[in-house]
Amino acid sequence: MRISIKNIVICCIVVVILFSSCRKIEQLPVIPRIEFTSFSVFDTTDILGNHSKGGCLKFYFEDGDGNIGLKEPSSEESDTTNLFITLYEKIGDEFVMVTDPMNPLKPANYRIPYMENTGQNKIMTGTISLRFIYLYYNTDDSATIRYSFKIKDRDNQYSNLETTCEIPLSVNGNYTKNGSETDTDQ
């Protein structure tokens, strides 16, 4: 039996194709996980031309079964909230949860839009950015806040609870877990 170089090359190509197409599918837990990335504070103007403060919360998320996000509600009984945010204000040396629903810094709860991965691997990862406009913020105020937040997937599984760093609203900048970088433009 004679082995030709052509046959060896063809066999090598077939083996390479087989090994490269048989990658193991990445697996993550089906319970969502989030991680605080940053919070930016900036000056902005509302739709009426009033000067106000703005904030942008950024966080990383991953979900092993890719069922993050809700469709537009079809009835009043539909679940419309899947991003839950709690405000804490620094009073003295401690952060105290803000319970007053009329506090202008207190955010509402939010809905992450419906997302779906196609294909065999349903894992979903990414970064979510959420903008706040503090319409009634007094620019002379030196409030320091922080937020805790979590998400819920379509199977009603809650993620871990994440917390931002201290956020001094009177100082524009980008605030991260590991420190801050001031004077950012948004």
C-alpha positions as CSV (number, residue, x, y, z in Angstrom):
1,M,0.0,0.0,0.0
2,R,1.4,3.3,-1.1
3,I,0.7,6.5,1.0
4,S,0.8,9.6,-1.0
5,I,1.4,13.1,0.3
6,K,-1.9,14.1,-1.1
7,N,-3.7,11.6,1.1
8,I,-1.8,12.7,4.2
9,V,-2.7,16.4,3.5
10,I,-6.4,15.5,3.0
11,C,-6.5,13.5,6.2
12,C,-4.8,16.3,8.2
13,I,-7.3,18.9,6.8
14,V,-10.3,16.6,7.8
15,V,-8.8,16.1,11.3
16,V,-8.3,19.8,11.8
17,I,-11.9,20.6,10.6
18,L,-13.3,17.9,13.0
19,F,-11.4,19.2,16.0
20,S,-12.2,22.9,15.4
21,S,-15.9,22.3,14.9
22,C,-16.3,20.3,18.1
23,R,-15.6,23.0,20.6
24,K,-17.3,22.5,23.9
25,I,-20.2,24.8,24.5
26,E,-19.5,27.3,27.2
27,Q,-21.7,26.9,30.3
28,L,-22.7,29.4,32.9
29,P,-25.2,29.1,35.8
30,V,-28.8,29.7,34.8
31,I,-29.2,32.2,37.6
32,P,-28.2,35.7,36.3
33,R,-25.1,37.3,37.7
34,I,-24.3,41.1,37.6
35,E,-21.2,43.1,38.4
36,F,-21.0,46.9,38.9
37,T,-18.7,48.6,36.4
38,S,-19.1,52.3,36.8
39,F,-21.3,55.3,37.6
40,S,-20.7,58.6,35.7
41,V,-22.0,61.9,37.0
42,F,-22.4,64.8,34.5
43,D,-24.1,68.1,33.8
44,T,-27.0,67.9,31.3
45,T,-30.0,69.8,30.0
46,D,-33.5,68.4,30.1
47,I,-36.0,68.7,27.2
48,L,-37.2,72.0,28.5
49,G,-33.7,73.5,28.5
50,N,-33.2,73.4,32.3
51,H,-29.8,72.6,33.7
52,S,-29.7,69.4,35.7
53,K,-27.4,66.6,36.8
54,G,-27.3,63.2,35.1
55,G,-25.9,59.9,36.0
56,C,-25.1,56.7,34.0
57,L,-25.0,53.3,35.8
58,K,-23.1,50.6,33.9
59,F,-23.0,47.0,34.9
60,Y,-21.9,43.7,33.3
61,F,-24.4,40.8,33.2
62,E,-24.4,37.1,32.3
63,D,-27.1,34.5,32.2
64,G,-26.5,30.8,31.4
65,D,-29.9,30.2,29.7
66,G,-30.2,33.6,28.0
67,N,-33.6,34.6,29.3
68,I,-33.0,38.2,30.2
69,G,-35.5,40.9,29.4
70,L,-39.2,41.3,29.1
71,K,-41.4,41.9,26.1
72,E,-43.7,45.0,26.0
73,P,-46.5,44.5,28.5
74,S,-49.7,43.3,26.8
75,S,-52.0,43.9,29.7
76,E,-52.1,45.7,33.0
77,E,-51.3,42.5,34.8
78,S,-48.1,41.8,32.9
79,D,-44.8,42.0,34.8
80,T,-43.0,45.2,33.7
81,T,-40.1,45.3,36.1
82,N,-36.9,43.3,36.0
83,L,-34.2,45.8,37.2
84,F,-34.6,46.8,40.8
85,I,-32.7,49.7,42.2
86,T,-32.5,51.0,45.8
87,L,-31.1,54.4,46.7
88,Y,-28.9,55.0,49.8
89,E,-28.0,58.5,50.9
90,K,-24.9,59.2,53.1
91,I,-25.9,60.7,56.4
92,G,-22.9,61.3,58.6
93,D,-20.7,58.3,58.1
94,E,-23.4,55.8,57.3
95,F,-25.5,55.1,54.2
96,V,-29.3,55.0,54.9
97,M,-31.9,53.6,52.6
98,V,-34.1,56.3,51.1
99,T,-37.8,55.3,51.6
100,D,-39.4,58.6,50.7
101,P,-41.0,57.9,47.2
102,M,-40.9,61.7,46.5
103,N,-37.1,62.0,46.9
104,P,-35.9,63.4,43.6
105,L,-32.8,61.2,43.6
106,K,-34.8,58.0,44.1
107,P,-35.1,56.0,40.8
108,A,-38.1,54.0,39.7
109,N,-37.7,50.3,38.8
110,Y,-36.9,49.6,35.2
111,R,-37.6,47.1,32.5
112,I,-34.7,45.5,30.5
113,P,-36.0,44.9,27.0
114,Y,-36.5,41.4,25.7
115,M,-33.4,39.8,24.3
116,E,-32.9,36.3,22.8
117,N,-29.8,34.5,21.5
118,T,-30.3,32.3,18.4
119,G,-28.4,29.1,17.9
120,Q,-27.3,26.3,20.2
121,N,-25.5,28.4,22.8
122,K,-28.1,30.4,24.7
123,I,-25.6,32.1,27.1
124,M,-26.1,35.9,27.2
125,T,-23.4,38.3,28.4
126,G,-23.1,42.1,28.0
127,T,-23.1,45.5,29.5
128,I,-26.2,47.5,30.4
129,S,-26.1,51.3,30.7
130,L,-28.9,53.1,32.5
131,R,-29.2,56.9,32.4
132,F,-30.7,59.0,35.2
133,I,-31.7,62.6,35.0
134,Y,-32.0,64.3,38.4
135,L,-34.5,67.0,37.4
136,Y,-34.8,68.5,40.9
137,Y,-31.2,68.3,42.0
138,N,-29.9,71.4,43.7
139,T,-26.4,71.9,42.2
140,D,-25.3,73.5,45.5
141,D,-26.2,70.2,47.3
142,S,-23.3,68.0,48.3
143,A,-25.3,64.7,48.5
144,T,-23.3,61.5,48.4
145,I,-25.3,58.5,47.4
146,R,-25.0,54.9,46.3
147,Y,-27.3,52.4,44.7
148,S,-27.8,48.7,45.2
149,F,-29.4,46.8,42.3
150,K,-30.4,43.4,41.0
151,I,-32.1,41.9,37.9
152,K,-34.7,39.2,37.4
153,D,-34.8,36.9,34.4
154,R,-38.0,35.5,32.8
155,D,-37.9,32.5,35.1
156,N,-38.2,34.9,38.0
157,Q,-34.7,34.1,39.2
158,Y,-33.0,37.0,40.9
159,S,-29.3,37.8,40.3
160,N,-26.9,38.7,43.1
161,L,-27.3,42.1,44.7
162,E,-24.6,44.6,43.5
163,T,-23.8,47.9,45.1
164,T,-22.2,51.0,43.5
165,C,-19.3,52.8,45.1
166,E,-19.8,56.2,46.9
167,I,-21.1,58.8,44.4
168,P,-20.7,62.5,45.2
169,L,-23.3,64.1,43.0
170,S,-21.7,67.5,43.2
171,V,-18.5,66.3,41.4
172,N,-18.7,65.3,37.8
173,G,-16.7,62.1,37.1
174,N,-16.6,58.4,36.4
175,Y,-16.7,56.4,39.7
176,T,-15.7,52.7,39.7
177,K,-15.2,50.1,42.4
178,N,-11.4,50.7,42.3
179,G,-11.4,54.5,42.6
180,S,-12.6,57.5,40.6
181,E,-11.6,59.4,37.5
182,T,-13.0,63.0,37.5
183,D,-14.0,65.4,34.7
184,T,-15.6,63.1,32.3
185,D,-17.8,64.3,29.4
186,Q,-20.9,62.4,28.6
